[in-house]
Amino acid sequence: MKFNWMRRAAAFALSAALLAVPALAAEEPAPQLPDAWAVAELADSYALGLVDDSYTTYIQSTVTAEQLETMTGIVADKLAVLELPQREADTAGLVVDTTRGGVMNALYQEAAAYDIDGVEDGPEAFLTGLGVVQGDRSGELNEERPCTYQEAMTMAKRLILAVYDANDAGSRGLLWKAVNGDNTLYLLGTIHMDRSNAYPLHKSVRDALNAAQVVSFELDLNDQEGMTLLASLQTYSDGTTLADHISPELYARVQAAAVALGMGPNDFDSYKPWALASTFGVLSLQDDTTSANAMAVDSYINAYAVNAGKTIDAVETYAFQGGIFDGLSAEYQEAYLDSSLAMYETALSGETVSEEAQALAQAQEAQIAAMFDAWKNRDPEAFLAVYDKQAILNSDDELNAKLFTERDPGMIAAAAEYLETEGENTFFLAVGAGHMVDPGGIVSGLRELGYTVELVP
């Protein structure tokens, strides 16, 4: 069957949150937990790559020289993206070690290479002036004390965000504000992946999150029962395996991909083709601009909200969204897996499976990059110029249209329900950007219902 992979990739990236992972938000208790003050720092730190999934093994320990070097490298890379005016840094005599003062010096050295207000005042004055270092309750900076990992992580994260905020920088996302009386609903159209140096997000997005009492998603990424249901939908329970449902040639390629991912050749045997196709599709869209943790925007918003104590809600269920995929025909699932795996193979090796795969990979790369640029700049017109939702809705693809026609009306209704809530409330709804835009998107849908909806400046 003819399979339009480029439209399929774009539609999935902007519409379905099925494979998002609730990073950080659902950590089990472990020997080293962050202090209460550091919990709010975790989402941005993880998104930026300053901490990883094993942080409970080291976050309270003294930061090592190797860890500090990694952190300063991340700071250097993020500051370089801003292309700020450079200066000749006067950092002679600064001692870099694993004390708090040494960590301050290490971070200051990265900032001192740029013409940033206050940087000429030296490490202590510059970092305290930005709020990067705040001291203890008595105001002491304790520069001689060994620096814990969570302290170093927090300093690095705060430095990046402070410089970005001072320069009105960061990914703005497609963010609208809907109002009805005393109720406010922020609408963030997301892209379900991490690439194009997406982090940090712009201060306006974080401010909207901070203002909200309820943060809602397509799916509740903390719903363990729902995720268990999804896992059951993704896997076979009838005694058959993947090899029984696809061609021997395609199965051999799946086995090779599993090995390339550091897994056993049969580790994917229990998964249905649509589940693997979605996974390989997401992997194929990542590149060297993806952060170390590859944290999808939805997962970041979830972690930020959970760690801030927000109420979490969802406008769909795992049964509903999973059912759309699980109801695909066997023929379609095999073609979907074949196409997404070909794209992943090309991305992994740099070699083309075929000339057609090469052309599709180049077209996909250009489209996703352009969509991310428009998303980061909060430019709906540029986004729509690249993302042709009408073509997706008009296609004869078995899945594409279902991702919107069976879901957009329900999302519009859920958004309206938030706006009709009794009392004075602020909500934040994060769903795929494809659901926000026309035809049939949430933004125009709410306007048609009489609500005021404006793009956040």
Buried (B, 14 or more C-beta within 10 A) or exposed (E): EEBBBBBBBBBBBBBBBBBBBBBBBBBEEEEBBBEEEBBBBBBBBBBBBBBEEEBBEBBBEBBEEEBBEBBBEBBBBBBEEBEBEEEEBEBEEBEBBBBBBBBBBBBBBBBBBBEBEBBEEBBBEBBBBBEBBEEEEEEEBBBEBBBBBBBBBBBBBBBBBBBBBBBEBBBBBBBBBBEBEEBBBBBBBBBBBBBBBBBBBBBBBBEBBBEBEBBBBBBBBBBEEBBEBBBEBBBBEEEEBBBEBBEEEBBEBBBBBBEEBEEEBEBBBBBBBBBBBBBBBBBBBBEEEBBBBBBBBBBBBBBBBBBBEBEBBBBBBBEBBBEBBBEBEEEBBBBBBBBBBBBBBBBBEEEBBEEEBBEBBEEBBEBBBBBBBBBBBBBBEBBBEBBBBEEBBEBEBBBBBBBBEEBBEEBBEBBBEBBEBEEEBBBBBBBBBBBBBBEBBBBBBBBEBEBEBEBBE
